[in-house]
Amino acid sequence: MGANLLAELPPERTQEVFETLLQAPGLRLERIVSRGQATPAGQWYDQPQAEWVLLLSGSAGLRFADEAETRTLRPGDYVLIPAHARHRVEWTSSNPPAIWLALHHG
Protein backbone atom coordinates (compact mmCIF):
# COMPACT_ATOMS: atom_id res chain seq x y z
CA MET A 1 0.00 0.00 0.00
CA GLY A 2 1.36 3.44 -0.84
CA ALA A 3 0.45 7.07 -1.20
CA ASN A 4 1.95 10.34 -2.43
CA LEU A 5 3.01 12.94 0.14
CA LEU A 6 2.42 15.77 -2.36
CA ALA A 7 -1.08 14.66 -3.38
CA GLU A 8 -4.47 14.93 -1.73
CA LEU A 9 -3.57 18.06 0.21
CA PRO A 10 -6.08 19.24 2.79
CA PRO A 11 -8.13 22.33 1.94
CA GLU A 12 -6.65 25.73 2.78
CA ARG A 13 -7.06 26.60 6.47
CA THR A 14 -5.90 29.24 8.89
CA GLN A 15 -3.88 26.63 10.83
CA GLU A 16 -1.22 24.17 9.72
CA VAL A 17 -2.50 20.63 9.11
CA PHE A 18 -0.68 17.76 10.87
CA GLU A 19 -1.29 14.22 9.62
CA THR A 20 0.29 11.24 11.42
CA LEU A 21 1.58 8.75 8.85
CA LEU A 22 3.25 6.24 11.18
CA GLN A 23 3.41 5.84 14.93
CA ALA A 24 5.38 3.37 17.07
CA PRO A 25 6.90 3.52 20.56
CA GLY A 26 9.31 6.46 20.63
CA LEU A 27 8.58 7.40 17.00
CA ARG A 28 6.03 9.51 15.12
CA LEU A 29 6.18 10.37 11.43
CA GLU A 30 3.90 13.13 10.17
CA ARG A 31 3.15 15.26 7.15
CA ILE A 32 2.66 18.95 7.89
CA VAL A 33 1.02 21.25 5.35
CA SER A 34 1.63 24.98 5.89
CA ARG A 35 0.11 27.75 3.80
CA GLY A 36 1.65 30.97 5.02
CA GLN A 37 1.50 30.10 8.72
CA ALA A 38 4.22 30.96 11.23
CA THR A 39 4.80 30.46 14.93
CA PRO A 40 3.00 33.24 16.84
CA ALA A 41 5.20 36.21 17.80
CA GLY A 42 7.19 35.63 20.97
CA GLN A 43 6.46 31.87 21.04
CA TRP A 44 9.20 29.21 20.86
CA TYR A 45 8.85 25.45 20.57
CA ASP A 46 10.76 23.45 23.20
CA GLN A 47 10.01 19.79 22.55
CA PRO A 48 11.05 16.90 24.81
CA GLN A 49 11.97 14.72 21.80
CA ALA A 50 14.23 15.31 18.81
CA GLU A 51 12.64 16.13 15.46
CA TRP A 52 14.08 15.59 11.99
CA VAL A 53 12.28 17.68 9.36
CA LEU A 54 12.51 17.55 5.57
CA LEU A 55 10.92 20.22 3.41
CA LEU A 56 9.32 18.52 0.41
CA SER A 57 7.66 21.51 -1.27
CA GLY A 58 7.52 25.29 -0.97
CA SER A 59 9.87 27.24 1.28
CA ALA A 60 10.10 28.18 4.95
CA GLY A 61 12.13 30.13 7.48
CA LEU A 62 13.25 28.21 10.58
CA ARG A 63 14.83 30.09 13.48
CA PHE A 64 16.69 28.71 16.49
CA ALA A 65 16.88 30.78 19.68
CA ASP A 66 20.66 30.41 19.85
CA GLU A 67 21.24 31.53 16.23
CA ALA A 68 21.24 35.12 14.99
CA GLU A 69 19.88 34.34 11.51
CA THR A 70 16.79 32.56 10.22
CA ARG A 71 17.54 29.47 8.13
CA THR A 72 15.79 29.48 4.74
CA LEU A 73 14.65 26.00 3.74
CA ARG A 74 13.86 24.95 0.18
CA PRO A 75 12.67 21.59 -1.20
CA GLY A 76 15.08 18.84 -0.22
CA ASP A 77 16.54 20.71 2.78
CA TYR A 78 16.43 18.90 6.10
CA VAL A 79 17.31 19.79 9.68
CA LEU A 80 17.72 17.82 12.89
CA ILE A 81 16.19 19.71 15.79
CA PRO A 82 17.64 18.31 19.03
CA ALA A 83 15.38 17.76 22.04
CA HIS A 84 14.77 21.04 23.91
CA ALA A 85 16.35 23.18 21.16
CA ARG A 86 14.18 26.30 21.20
CA HIS A 87 12.99 27.02 17.68
CA ARG A 88 10.20 28.65 15.70
CA VAL A 89 8.87 28.84 12.16
CA GLU A 90 9.32 32.44 11.03
CA TRP A 91 7.38 32.08 7.75
CA THR A 92 6.12 29.54 5.22
CA SER A 93 5.17 29.88 1.58
CA SER A 94 1.51 29.67 0.66
CA ASN A 95 1.70 29.03 -3.09
CA PRO A 96 3.10 26.47 -3.32
CA PRO A 97 2.35 25.32 0.20
CA ALA A 98 5.22 24.27 2.43
CA ILE A 99 4.94 20.52 2.85
CA TRP A 100 7.07 19.02 5.61
CA LEU A 101 7.91 15.46 6.58
CA ALA A 102 8.63 15.40 10.31
CA LEU A 103 10.08 12.48 12.26
CA HIS A 104 9.77 12.84 16.05
CA HIS A 105 11.96 10.42 17.96
CA GLY A 106 13.62 9.78 21.28
C-alpha positions in Angstrom: 0.0 0.0 0.0 1.4 3.4 -0.8 0.4 7.1 -1.2 1.9 10.3 -2.4 3.0 12.9 0.1 2.4 15.8 -2.4 -1.1 14.7 -3.4 -4.5 14.9 -1.7 -3.6 18.1 0.2 -6.1 19.2 2.8 -8.1 22.3 1.9 -6.7 25.7 2.8 -7.1 26.6 6.5 -5.9 29.2 8.9 -3.9 26.6 10.8 -1.2 24.2 9.7 -2.5 20.6 9.1 -0.7 17.8 10.9 -1.3 14.2 9.6 0.3 11.2 11.4 1.6 8.7 8.9 3.2 6.2 11.2 3.4 5.8 14.9 5.4 3.4 17.1 6.9 3.5 20.6 9.3 6.5 20.6 8.6 7.4 17.0 6.0 9.5 15.1 6.2 10.4 11.4 3.9 13.1 10.2 3.2 15.3 7.2 2.7 18.9 7.9 1.0 21.3 5.4 1.6 25.0 5.9 0.1 27.8 3.8 1.6 31.0 5.0 1.5 30.1 8.7 4.2 31.0 11.2 4.8 30.5 14.9 3.0 33.2 16.8 5.2 36.2 17.8 7.2 35.6 21.0 6.5 31.9 21.0 9.2 29.2 20.9 8.8 25.4 20.6 10.8 23.4 23.2 10.0 19.8 22.5 11.0 16.9 24.8 12.0 14.7 21.8 14.2 15.3 18.8 12.6 16.1 15.5 14.1 15.6 12.0 12.3 17.7 9.4 12.5 17.5 5.6 10.9 20.2 3.4 9.3 18.5 0.4 7.7 21.5 -1.3 7.5 25.3 -1.0 9.9 27.2 1.3 10.1 28.2 4.9 12.1 30.1 7.5 13.3 28.2 10.6 14.8 30.1 13.5 16.7 28.7 16.5 16.9 30.8 19.7 20.7 30.4 19.8 21.2 31.5 16.2 21.2 35.1 15.0 19.9 34.3 11.5 16.8 32.6 10.2 17.5 29.5 8.1 15.8 29.5 4.7 14.6 26.0 3.7 13.9 25.0 0.2 12.7 21.6 -1.2 15.1 18.8 -0.2 16.5 20.7 2.8 16.4 18.9 6.1 17.3 19.8 9.7 17.7 17.8 12.9 16.2 19.7 15.8 17.6 18.3 19.0 15.4 17.8 22.0 14.8 21.0 23.9 16.4 23.2 21.2 14.2 26.3 21.2 13.0 27.0 17.7 10.2 28.7 15.7 8.9 28.8 12.2 9.3 32.4 11.0 7.4 32.1 7.8 6.1 29.5 5.2 5.2 29.9 1.6 1.5 29.7 0.7 1.7 29.0 -3.1 3.1 26.5 -3.3 2.3 25.3 0.2 5.2 24.3 2.4 4.9 20.5 2.9 7.1 19.0 5.6 7.9 15.5 6.6 8.6 15.4 10.3 10.1 12.5 12.3 9.8 12.8 16.1 12.0 10.4 18.0 13.6 9.8 21.3 
